[in-house]
Each structure stands twice: as structure tokens, then as C-alpha cells.
Amino acid sequence: MLSAEEWQRLYEAASSHLKPILQTAYHLGQRLGEILNLSWDRVDLHRGMITLRGVDTKTNKPRQVPMTAPVKATLRDLSKVRDLAHKYVFVYKRNPVREVKTAFRTACKKAEISNLRFHDLRHCAATNLRRAGVDTTTAMQIIGHKSPLMWKRYNSVAESDLVAAANQLNTYLSNTVITPDDTSEFSASVTA
């Protein structure tokens, strides 16, 4: 799991053709194959939605993937300079991007991040969805997980998550005041 600072370093270190691919993976949690095979007919910039057909996904289940504002802006920019000879969204030197191993490894090295796999960006997206408060069912649909067990595997709980949970509990308890009148009424109903 990348920290926000590590993500920023990775993104800044990436080559220009890798940046939109990284951003899509980090924000939306799509699998690398779903990203590299994404064609313009699956991108609806007006609605801010990517439509994946069953044949586009590992699970063979179609799904709608809502774009975050940065992904939508990036795809809008790419659409303005797209090569009409290609249906693919992500191209490099007028050819569809077919792999990112070298560019990804180079970006990780420049950003001084070790032991990161491209697939780990899916874990980041799942964790960020949970941290943002997106309900499990919706988040699973976005990421493309079929089972809650798989969803749990992709979520990382950091110390900062535990501290945030304690702060949320403290806020809740601080705002839930039991007055003496409420207590005596409760005691009377319990003993009755």
C-alpha cells in the first residue's frame, strides 16, 4: 500500500505515457489488462463513466466504473490528441501500450519505491474507497470483486486507519450525552 506521499513521488517520476495509466489504476482500481485494452467506445466523458463489457473483465461480468475528476480530466485531455487510427485510449509513439513493466520499474526506481507491483495499485484503490467511506457493495462493483472475501484481501488497514477509527468513536461518544434524568429513568425501567 502506497502512502499519499509515495503515490505523489511515483506519479511525478513516471514517464508521460505511463502517468494516465497509473492514475487510472490508482483511482479506479482497474486491472492492467482492463486499462491497456480500454477503447474509446467504452469511455463516456459526458457521464464520467467507463463501461467494461464482460469480455473486458477477468470475471466476465460487465461493470460500470465511475471516473474520478482527475481521471476524467486526463481522459478528456487524451481524447483531444488521440490518434484516430487507433481505438485504444492509451498509446505510446502511435501504438497501443501493451505492457508497462519497463516504464513502471523505471518510475519506481526514480521515486525510490521498492517492492511495488503494478497490481498493488488495485489494493490502493480498494483501501482508498474504504477510507473515503464508500460502502462495500459499491466499492466491490467499482473494483470488480465478486466476493467480500476478496474485497477484504485488497483492503489494507494502517495505523492511521486505527487512529482515525478511535477519533470517530471519540466524536460519537462525545456527542452522545446521557443526562442524569435519562439515567434514572433507565434504571427505573431496568429494575421494574
Contacts in CASP RR format, 6 or more apart in sequence:
PFRMAT RR
TARGET T0000
AUTHOR 0000-0000-0000
METHOD contacts of the structure
MODEL  1
MLSAEEWQRLYEAASSHLKPILQTAYHLGQRLGEILNLSWDRVDLHRGMI
TLRGVDTKTNKPRQVPMTAPVKATLRDLSKVRDLAHKYVFVYKRNPVREV
KTAFRTACKKAEISNLRFHDLRHCAATNLRRAGVDTTTAMQIIGHKSPLM
WKRYNSVAESDLVAAANQLNTYLSNTVITPDDTSEFSASVTA
1 120 0 8 1.000
1 123 0 8 1.000
1 124 0 8 1.000
1 127 0 8 1.000
1 156 0 8 1.000
1 158 0 8 1.000
2 10 0 8 1.000
2 26 0 8 1.000
2 113 0 8 1.000
2 116 0 8 1.000
2 120 0 8 1.000
2 121 0 8 1.000
2 124 0 8 1.000
6 111 0 8 1.000
6 113 0 8 1.000
7 26 0 8 1.000
7 124 0 8 1.000
9 111 0 8 1.000
9 112 0 8 1.000
9 113 0 8 1.000
10 22 0 8 1.000
10 107 0 8 1.000
10 108 0 8 1.000
10 111 0 8 1.000
10 113 0 8 1.000
10 116 0 8 1.000
11 19 0 8 1.000
11 22 0 8 1.000
11 23 0 8 1.000
11 26 0 8 1.000
12 111 0 8 1.000
13 106 0 8 1.000
13 107 0 8 1.000
13 108 0 8 1.000
13 110 0 8 1.000
13 111 0 8 1.000
14 22 0 8 1.000
14 103 0 8 1.000
14 104 0 8 1.000
14 107 0 8 1.000
15 103 0 8 1.000
15 106 0 8 1.000
15 107 0 8 1.000
17 90 0 8 1.000
17 91 0 8 1.000
17 92 0 8 1.000
17 97 0 8 1.000
17 103 0 8 1.000
18 100 0 8 1.000
18 103 0 8 1.000
18 104 0 8 1.000
18 107 0 8 1.000
19 74 0 8 1.000
20 74 0 8 1.000
20 75 0 8 1.000
20 78 0 8 1.000
20 90 0 8 1.000
21 35 0 8 1.000
21 36 0 8 1.000
21 90 0 8 1.000
21 97 0 8 1.000
21 100 0 8 1.000
22 104 0 8 1.000
22 107 0 8 1.000
22 121 0 8 1.000
23 70 0 8 1.000
23 71 0 8 1.000
23 74 0 8 1.000
24 30 0 8 1.000
24 35 0 8 1.000
24 38 0 8 1.000
24 71 0 8 1.000
24 74 0 8 1.000
25 32 0 8 1.000
25 35 0 8 1.000
25 118 0 8 1.000
25 121 0 8 1.000
25 122 0 8 1.000
25 125 0 8 1.000
26 121 0 8 1.000
26 124 0 8 1.000
26 125 0 8 1.000
26 128 0 8 1.000
27 67 0 8 1.000
27 68 0 8 1.000
27 70 0 8 1.000
27 71 0 8 1.000
27 125 0 8 1.000
28 50 0 8 1.000
28 65 0 8 1.000
28 67 0 8 1.000
28 68 0 8 1.000
28 71 0 8 1.000
28 125 0 8 1.000
28 142 0 8 1.000
29 121 0 8 1.000
29 122 0 8 1.000
29 124 0 8 1.000
29 125 0 8 1.000
29 126 0 8 1.000
29 142 0 8 1.000
29 143 0 8 1.000
30 38 0 8 1.000
30 50 0 8 1.000
30 52 0 8 1.000
30 65 0 8 1.000
30 122 0 8 1.000
31 57 0 8 1.000
31 58 0 8 1.000
31 119 0 8 1.000
31 122 0 8 1.000
32 100 0 8 1.000
32 118 0 8 1.000
32 119 0 8 1.000
34 52 0 8 1.000
34 56 0 8 1.000
34 57 0 8 1.000
34 58 0 8 1.000
35 90 0 8 1.000
36 88 0 8 1.000
36 90 0 8 1.000
36 96 0 8 1.000
36 97 0 8 1.000
36 98 0 8 1.000
36 99 0 8 1.000
36 100 0 8 1.000
37 56 0 8 1.000
37 88 0 8 1.000
38 50 0 8 1.000
38 56 0 8 1.000
38 88 0 8 1.000
38 89 0 8 1.000
38 90 0 8 1.000
39 87 0 8 1.000
39 88 0 8 1.000
39 89 0 8 1.000
40 79 0 8 1.000
40 82 0 8 1.000
40 87 0 8 1.000
40 88 0 8 1.000
40 89 0 8 1.000
41 87 0 8 1.000
42 50 0 8 1.000
42 51 0 8 1.000
42 52 0 8 1.000
42 53 0 8 1.000
42 56 0 8 1.000
43 50 0 8 1.000
43 75 0 8 1.000
43 79 0 8 1.000
43 89 0 8 1.000
44 50 0 8 1.000
44 51 0 8 1.000
45 72 0 8 1.000
45 75 0 8 1.000
45 76 0 8 1.000
45 79 0 8 1.000
48 66 0 8 1.000
48 67 0 8 1.000
48 72 0 8 1.000
49 64 0 8 1.000
49 65 0 8 1.000
49 66 0 8 1.000
49 67 0 8 1.000
50 64 0 8 1.000
50 65 0 8 1.000
50 66 0 8 1.000
50 67 0 8 1.000
51 62 0 8 1.000
51 64 0 8 1.000
51 65 0 8 1.000
52 62 0 8 1.000
52 63 0 8 1.000
52 64 0 8 1.000
52 65 0 8 1.000
53 62 0 8 1.000
54 60 0 8 1.000
54 61 0 8 1.000
54 62 0 8 1.000
56 62 0 8 1.000
57 63 0 8 1.000
57 144 0 8 1.000
59 144 0 8 1.000
59 146 0 8 1.000
61 144 0 8 1.000
61 146 0 8 1.000
63 141 0 8 1.000
63 142 0 8 1.000
63 144 0 8 1.000
64 141 0 8 1.000
65 142 0 8 1.000
66 142 0 8 1.000
67 75 0 8 1.000
75 89 0 8 1.000
78 89 0 8 1.000
78 90 0 8 1.000
82 89 0 8 1.000
82 91 0 8 1.000
83 91 0 8 1.000
83 94 0 8 1.000
85 94 0 8 1.000
86 94 0 8 1.000
86 95 0 8 1.000
86 96 0 8 1.000
88 96 0 8 1.000
88 97 0 8 1.000
90 96 0 8 1.000
90 97 0 8 1.000
91 97 0 8 1.000
100 118 0 8 1.000
104 118 0 8 1.000
108 114 0 8 1.000
108 116 0 8 1.000
122 143 0 8 1.000
122 154 0 8 1.000
123 154 0 8 1.000
123 155 0 8 1.000
123 156 0 8 1.000
125 142 0 8 1.000
125 143 0 8 1.000
126 139 0 8 1.000
126 143 0 8 1.000
126 145 0 8 1.000
126 151 0 8 1.000
126 154 0 8 1.000
126 155 0 8 1.000
127 154 0 8 1.000
127 155 0 8 1.000
127 156 0 8 1.000
129 139 0 8 1.000
129 142 0 8 1.000
129 143 0 8 1.000
130 136 0 8 1.000
130 139 0 8 1.000
130 155 0 8 1.000
131 161 0 8 1.000
131 164 0 8 1.000
134 142 0 8 1.000
136 148 0 8 1.000
136 151 0 8 1.000
139 151 0 8 1.000
140 146 0 8 1.000
140 148 0 8 1.000
140 151 0 8 1.000
143 151 0 8 1.000
143 154 0 8 1.000
145 151 0 8 1.000
145 154 0 8 1.000
178 186 0 8 1.000
END
